[in-house]
C-alpha cells in the first residue's frame, strides 16, 4: 500500500482556479494510472480524471475543457488543475492510484467548495 498525501482544497470563488496535488509517500511500484475522484453531498463518487502509463488522459464530461490532470516524470506526484470552477464542482476530492487489480491507493480527501 502506498501513502498518498493531498494538498488542501479550500474555498474558491466561482470562475476561479485551484490546483490540487497528490504526493506518494511510499513506493509506487506497478502503478498503471493515477487520477482523481470526487464525491458531492448526496451523490455517488465519480472518477473525474485519470492519466495512464502511456500518457493518455480521460475526463468526465462535466469537467472537459476546464480541468487538466498531469503528473511528474517519476509518477511521484500528480495534479488536478481546475479552472472556471462552478458551484456544482463542490465536493470532496480524492487522489488515487490504480494497479492491475484496480484503484487501490487513496488519499484522505480534501474539501473543495466553490462559492458564487
Contact map, one row per residue, 1 for C-alpha under 8 A:
11100000000000000000000000000000000000000000000000000000000000000000000000000000000000000000000000000001100000000000
11110000000000000000000111110000000000000000000000000000000000000000000000000000000000000000000000000000100000000000
11111000000000000000000111000000000000000000000000000000000000000000000000000000000000000000000000000000111000000000
01111100000000000000011111000000000000000000000000000000000000000000000000000000000000000000001100000000111100000000
00111110000000000000011110000000000000000000000000000000000000000000000000000000000000000000000000000000001100000000
00011111000000000001111000000000000000000000000000000000000000000000000000000000000000000000011000000000001111000000
00001111100000000001110000000000000000000000000000000000000000000000000000000000000000000000000000000000000001000000
00000111110000000001000000000000000000000000000000000000000000000000000000000000000000000000000000000000000001100000
00000011111000000101000000000000000000000000000000000000000000000000000000000000000000000000000000000000000001111000
00000001111100000000000000000000000000000000000000000000000000000000000000000000000000000000000000000000000001111000
00000000111110000000000000000000000000000000000000000000000000000000000000000000000000000000000000000000000000011110
00000000011111011100000000000000000000000000000000000000000000000000000000000000000010000000000000000000000000011110
00000000001111110000000000000000000000000000000000000000000000000000000000000000000010000000000000000000000000000111
00000000000111110000000000000000000000000000000000000000000000000000000000000000000111100000000000000000000000000111
00000000000011111000000000000000000000000000000000000000000000000000000000000000001111000000000000000000000000000000
00000000000111111100000000000000000000000000000000000000000000000000000000000000001110000000000000000000000000000000
00000000000100111110000000000000000000000000000000000000000000000000000000000000111110000000000000000000000000000000
00000000100100011111000000000000000000000000000000000000000000000000000000000000111000000000000000000000000000000000
00000000000000001111100000000000000000000000000000000000000000000000000000000011110000000000000000000000000000000000
00000111100000000111110000000000000000000000000000000000000000000000000000000011110000000000000000000000000000000000
00000110000000000011111000000000000000000000000000000000000000000000000000001111000000000000000000000000000000000000
00011110000000000001111100000000000000000000000000000000000000000000000000001110000000000000001000000000001000000000
00011100000000000000111110000000000000000000000000000000000000000000000000011100000000000000000000000000000000000000
01111000000000000000011111110000000000000000000000000000000000000000000000011000000000000000000000000000000000000000
01111000000000000000001111100000000000000000000000000000000000000000000000000000000000000000000000000000000000000000
01110000000000000000000111110000000000000000000000000000000000000000000000000000000000000000000000000000000000000000
01000000000000000000000111111000000000000000000000000000000000000000000000000000000000000000000000000000000000000000
01000000000000000000000101111110000000000000000000000000000000000000000000110000000000000000000000000000000000000000
00000000000000000000000000111110000000000000000000000000000000000000000000000000000000000000000000000000000000000000
00000000000000000000000000011111000000000000000000000000000000000000000000000000000000000000000000110000000000000000
00000000000000000000000000011111110000000000000000001000000000000000000000000000000000000000000011110000000000000000
00000000000000000000000000000111110000000000000000011000000000000000000000000000000000000000000011110000000000000000
00000000000000000000000000000011111000000000000001111000000000000000000000000000000000000000000011100000000000000000
00000000000000000000000000000011111100000000000001110000000000000000000000000100000000000000001111000000000000000000
00000000000000000000000000000000111110000000001111100000000000000000100000000100000000000000001110000000000000000000
00000000000000000000000000000000011111000000001111000000000000000000000000000001000000000000111100000000000000000000
00000000000000000000000000000000001111100000111110000000000000000000000000000000000000000000111100000000000000000000
00000000000000000000000000000000000111110000111100000000000000000000000000000000000000000011110000000000000000000000
00000000000000000000000000000000000011111011110000000000000000000000000000000000000000000011100000000000000000000000
00000000000000000000000000000000000001111111100000000000000000000000000000000000000000001111000000000000000000000000
00000000000000000000000000000000000000111110000000000000000000000000000000000000000000000010000000000000000000000000
00000000000000000000000000000000000000011111000000000000000000000000000000000000000000000000000000000000000000000000
00000000000000000000000000000000000000111111100000000000000000000000000000000000000000000000000000000000000000000000
00000000000000000000000000000000000000110111110000000000000000000000000000000000000000000000000000000000000000000000
00000000000000000000000000000000000011110011111000000000000000000000000000000000000000000000000000000000000000000000
00000000000000000000000000000000000011100001111100000000000000000000000000000000000000000000000000000000000000000000
00000000000000000000000000000000001111000000111111000000001100000000000000000000000000000000000000000000000000000000
00000000000000000000000000000000001111000000011111000000001100100000000000000000000000000000000000000000000000000000
00000000000000000000000000000000001110000000001111100000111100000001100000000000000000000000000000000000000000000000
00000000000000000000000000000000111100000000001111110000111000000000100000000000000000000000000000000000000000000000
00000000000000000000000000000000111000000000000011111011110000000000110000000000000000000000000000000000000000000000
00000000000000000000000000000001110000000000000001111111100000000000000000000000000000000000000000000000000000000000
00000000000000000000000000000011100000000000000000111111000000000000000000000000000000000000000000000000000000000000
00000000000000000000000000000000000000000000000000011111000000000000000000000000000000000000000000000000000000000000
00000000000000000000000000000000000000000000000000111111100000000000000000000000000000000000000000000000000000000000
00000000000000000000000000000000000000000000000000111111110000000000000000000000000000000000000000000000000000000000
00000000000000000000000000000000000000000000000011110011111000000000100000000000000000000000000000000000000000000000
00000000000000000000000000000000000000000000000011100001111100000000000000000000000000000000000000000000000000000000
00000000000000000000000000000000000000000000001111000000111110110000000000000000000000000000000000000000000000000000
00000000000000000000000000000000000000000000001110000000011111110000000000000000000000000000000000000000000000000000
00000000000000000000000000000000000000000000000000000000001111110000000000000000000000000000000000000000000000000000
00000000000000000000000000000000000000000000000000000000000111110000000000000000000000000000000000000000000000000000
00000000000000000000000000000000000000000000000100000000001111111110000000000000000000000000000000000000000000000000
00000000000000000000000000000000000000000000000000000000001111111110000000000000000000000000000000000000000000000000
00000000000000000000000000000000000000000000000000000000000000111111000000000000000000000000000000000000000000000000
00000000000000000000000000000000000000000000000000000000000000111111000000000000011110000000000000000000000000000000
00000000000000000000000000000000000000000000000000000000000000111111100000000001111000000000000000000000000000000000
00000000000000000000000000000000000000000000000010000000000000001111110000000001110000000000000000000000000000000000
00000000000000000000000000000000001000000000000011100000100000000011111000000111100000000000000000000000000000000000
00000000000000000000000000000000000000000000000000100000000000000001111100000111000000000000000000000000000000000000
00000000000000000000000000000000000000000000000000000000000000000000111110111110000000000000000000000000000000000000
00000000000000000000000000000000000000000000000000000000000000000000011111111100000000000000000000000000000000000000
00000000000000000000000000000000000000000000000000000000000000000000001111110000000000000000000000000000000000000000
00000000000000000000000000000000000000000000000000000000000000000000000111111000000000000000000000000000000000000000
00000000000000000000000000010000000000000000000000000000000000000000001111111100000000000000000000000000000000000000
00000000000000000000001100010000000000000000000000000000000000000000001111111100000000000000000000000000000000000000
00000000000000000000111100000000000000000000000000000000000000000000001101111110000000000000000000000000000000000000
00000000000000000000111000000000011000000000000000000000000000000000111100111111000000000000000000000000000000000000
00000000000000000011110000000000000000000000000000000000000000000000111000001111100000000000000000000000000000000000
00000000000000000011100000000000000100000000000000000000000000000011110000000111110000000000000000000000000000000000
00000000000000001111000000000000000000000000000000000000000000000011100000000011111000000000000000000000000000000000
00000000000000001111000000000000000000000000000000000000000000000111000000000001111110000000000000000000000000000000
00000000000000111100000000000000000000000000000000000000000000000110000000000000111110000000000000000000000000000000
00000000000001111000000000000000000000000000000000000000000000000100000000000000011111000000000000000000000000000000
00000000000111111000000000000000000000000000000000000000000000000100000000000000011111101000000000000000000000000100
00000000000001100000000000000000000000000000000000000000000000000000000000000000000111111100000000000000000000000110
00000000000001000000000000000000000000000000000000000000000000000000000000000000000011111100000000000000000000001111
00000000000000000000000000000000000000000000000000000000000000000000000000000000000001111100000000000000000000000100
00000000000000000000000000000000000000010000000000000000000000000000000000000000000011111110000000000000000000011100
00000000000000000000000000000000000000010000000000000000000000000000000000000000000001111111000000000000000000111100
00000000000000000000000000000000000001111000000000000000000000000000000000000000000000001111100000000000000000111000
00000000000000000000000000000000000001110000000000000000000000000000000000000000000000000111110000000000000011110000
00000000000000000000000000000000000111100000000000000000000000000000000000000000000000000011111000000000000011110000
00000100000000000000000000000000000111000000000000000000000000000000000000000000000000000001111100000000011111000000
00010100000000000000010000000000011110000000000000000000000000000000000000000000000000000000111110000000011010000000
00010000000000000000000000000000011110000000000000000000000000000000000000000000000000000000011111000011111000000000
00000000000000000000000000000011111000000000000000000000000000000000000000000000000000000000001111100011110000000000
00000000000000000000000000000011110000000000000000000000000000000000000000000000000000000000000111111111100000000000
00000000000000000000000000000111100000000000000000000000000000000000000000000000000000000000000011111111000000000000
00000000000000000000000000000111000000000000000000000000000000000000000000000000000000000000000001111100000000000000
00000000000000000000000000000000000000000000000000000000000000000000000000000000000000000000000001111111000000000000
00000000000000000000000000000000000000000000000000000000000000000000000000000000000000000000000001111111000000000000
00000000000000000000000000000000000000000000000000000000000000000000000000000000000000000000000111101111110000000000
10000000000000000000000000000000000000000000000000000000000000000000000000000000000000000000000111101111110000000000
11110000000000000000000000000000000000000000000000000000000000000000000000000000000000000000000111000011111000000000
00110000000000000000000000000000000000000000000000000000000000000000000000000000000000000000011110000011111100000000
00111100000000000000010000000000000000000000000000000000000000000000000000000000000000000000011100000000111110000000
00011100000000000000000000000000000000000000000000000000000000000000000000000000000000000000010000000000011111000000
00000100000000000000000000000000000000000000000000000000000000000000000000000000000000000001111000000000001111100000
00000111110000000000000000000000000000000000000000000000000000000000000000000000000000000001110000000000000111110000
00000001110000000000000000000000000000000000000000000000000000000000000000000000000000000111100000000000000011111000
00000000111100000000000000000000000000000000000000000000000000000000000000000000000000001111100000000000000001111100
00000000111100000000000000000000000000000000000000000000000000000000000000000000000000101110000000000000000000111110
00000000001111000000000000000000000000000000000000000000000000000000000000000000000011111100000000000000000000011111
00000000001111000000000000000000000000000000000000000000000000000000000000000000000001100000000000000000000000001111
00000000000011000000000000000000000000000000000000000000000000000000000000000000000000100000000000000000000000000111
